[in-house]
Amino acid sequence: MAESTENIHRGGCFCGAISYEVSGRPMLSAYCHCTLCQRLNSSAFIHTIHFSAAAFSWTYPEPHEEALDSYSVFTKPWKIRKRCKKCGSTVASYNTKLDKWSVWGGQLERDADGKIKGWDSVKPEAHMFYETRMLDISDNLKKWTGYPEKSERILG
């Protein structure tokens, strides 16, 4: 059976040189407050969306390595981040231990009103690593000390 276009999400870097698509429902969609995400993205938290490796594909012309830099940080060498060589935006990361890709909500395709297309299928369901938050968030989402359902629930 063909995948519904409602469950195909497209994203990419700031300049448009790098693009990808993910299909199906995410394994995880949450706001991440970990200190690594804060430092790598220079933000209080990010909207991270995890998909199985089979659900992810690059959609810009090959060879992909010509337009992408790959890097990892010493605390998570198994997580390979991909960054556009032209604009510097990190667009995705691949977890070699779990065979999954992470993309970020802010880089997904938008409609004419600026809303993320197919929002209902990728909207965050929790806050994770909430103990290291930089600001309190007042919403109805569950808050966890680590990954949802795998750590202590602290609020929500």
Solvent accessible surface area in square Angstrom, and as a share of the most:
residue,aa,sasa,rsa
1,M,246,1.10
2,A,96,0.74
3,E,87,0.39
4,S,59,0.38
5,T,107,0.62
6,E,122,0.55
7,N,32,0.16
8,I,34,0.17
9,H,7,0.03
10,R,104,0.38
11,G,9,0.09
12,G,13,0.13
13,C,14,0.08
14,F,183,0.76
15,C,53,0.32
16,G,57,0.55
17,A,38,0.29
18,I,1,0.00
19,S,35,0.22
20,Y,0,0.00
21,E,43,0.19
22,V,1,0.00
23,S,35,0.23
24,G,16,0.16
25,R,150,0.55
26,P,27,0.17
27,M,116,0.52
28,L,35,0.17
29,S,6,0.04
30,A,0,0.00
31,Y,48,0.18
32,C,4,0.03
33,H,0,0.00
34,C,19,0.12
35,T,73,0.42
36,L,38,0.19
37,C,20,0.12
38,Q,20,0.09
39,R,201,0.73
40,L,68,0.34
41,N,60,0.31
42,S,106,0.69
43,S,45,0.29
44,A,22,0.17
45,F,55,0.23
46,I,20,0.10
47,H,21,0.09
48,T,6,0.04
49,I,0,0.00
50,H,6,0.02
51,F,2,0.01
52,S,47,0.31
53,A,27,0.21
54,A,105,0.81
55,A,19,0.14
56,F,18,0.08
57,S,51,0.33
58,W,47,0.17
59,T,70,0.41
60,Y,19,0.07
61,P,112,0.70
62,E,136,0.61
63,P,71,0.45
64,H,33,0.15
65,E,128,0.57
66,E,128,0.57
67,A,28,0.21
68,L,16,0.08
69,D,53,0.27
70,S,66,0.43
71,Y,48,0.18
72,S,51,0.33
73,V,30,0.17
74,F,190,0.79
75,T,76,0.44
76,K,55,0.23
77,P,77,0.48
78,W,73,0.26
79,K,29,0.12
80,I,48,0.24
81,R,13,0.05
82,K,39,0.16
83,R,80,0.29
84,C,1,0.01
85,K,106,0.45
86,K,159,0.67
87,C,47,0.28
88,G,41,0.39
89,S,24,0.16
90,T,33,0.19
91,V,0,0.00
92,A,0,0.00
93,S,0,0.00
94,Y,52,0.20
95,N,15,0.07
96,T,71,0.41
97,K,135,0.57
98,L,113,0.56
99,D,79,0.41
100,K,22,0.09
101,W,29,0.10
102,S,2,0.01
103,V,0,0.00
104,W,30,0.11
105,G,1,0.01
106,G,55,0.53
107,Q,49,0.22
108,L,7,0.03
109,E,72,0.32
110,R,112,0.41
111,D,58,0.30
112,A,114,0.89
113,D,119,0.62
114,G,37,0.35
115,K,134,0.57
116,I,22,0.11
117,K,96,0.41
118,G,33,0.31
119,W,92,0.32
120,D,107,0.56
121,S,9,0.06
122,V,1,0.00
123,K,91,0.38
124,P,9,0.06
125,E,119,0.53
126,A,5,0.04
127,H,0,0.00
128,M,4,0.02
129,F,57,0.24
130,Y,3,0.01
131,E,114,0.51
132,T,65,0.38
133,R,80,0.29
134,M,129,0.58
135,L,85,0.42
136,D,107,0.55
137,I,37,0.19
138,S,123,0.79
139,D,55,0.28
140,N,151,0.77
141,L,44,0.22
142,K,79,0.34
143,K,7,0.03
144,W,19,0.07
145,T,34,0.20
146,G,8,0.08
147,Y,80,0.31
148,P,21,0.13
149,E,132,0.59
150,K,172,0.73
151,S,37,0.24
152,E,116,0.52
153,R,110,0.40
154,I,52,0.27
155,L,93,0.46
156,G,57,0.55
